[in-house]
Amino acid sequence: MKHTFKSTLLLTVLSFCIGTLSAQTFQDYFKPETNITWLGIDFTDVKVLGHTDIEVEDLATRYFEGINELVLAEPKKFDLAKAFHKATVESDLSFVKAKNKGISDSKIKSANDADMARFSKPTIDKMVKGYDFGNKKGIGVIFFMEGMSKTKERSSMWVTFIDMSSKKVLYTERMEEKVGGFGLRNYYAKSIYEALDDIEKKYKDWKSSNG
């Protein structure tokens, strides 16, 4: 009986140690050997301002997915590797695509400018916990879109680094970016381009503070 108890205790301790060793931290992001996975843009709790009902419906049913696909379809423009200072960046949009499919256009339309800045870190923690990354491990990056305003010509989003195995938020930061271009898809995709450009510029400061 004592032998069984000791064996069980040893296995528990070993499992904890292995889990601790394999857990990612934001500091790991700055190591050249650490790969990251681009998970895409989550629009599930976005608020859209200044658009007609038809435009809002088009965003929900067509263009949210279109923006996600555009980022991968135009790698020279949306240079993920350059933005994140990696040789290559893997991508897997399946998780955000599954989430974004459930968006109702009637719930995302807003006339309240305050909706552009209503998220907080606990909001992001809760949204990340709602994901099931299956057997995915390592660091994933999701942009949680907060607000999209035609009136202000801005998008707000939370750039979020996640340990996919534990669903722990390693780092999140709100960014507000300019929009512009022809057509709804390109109009808001510009804000993703601007965010990636800012991430590239912020890398040194992030590394200095967290690396």
Sequence and secondary structure as in RCSB ss.txt:
>XXXX:A:sequence
MKHTFKSTLLLTVLSFCIGTLSAQTFQDYFKPETNITWLGIDFTDVKVLGHTDIEVEDLATRYFEGINELVLAEP
KKFDLAKAFHKATVESDLSFVKAKNKGISDSKIKSANDADMARFSKPTIDKMVKGYDFGNKKGIGVIFFMEGMSK
TKERSSMWVTFIDMSSKKVLYTERMEEKVGGFGLRNYYAKSIYEALDDIEKKYKDWKSSNG
>XXXX:A:secstr
 HHHHHHHHHHHHHHHHHHHHH   HHHHTSTT  EEEEEEE TT EEES  HHHHHHIIIIIHHHHHHHHHH T
TTS HHHHHT S  EE  HHHHHHHTT  HHHHEE  GGGGG   HHHHHHHHHT   TT  SEEEEEEEEEEET
TTTEEEEEEEEEETTTTEEEEEEEEEEE  SSSHHHHHHHHHHHHHHHHHHHHHHHHHHH 
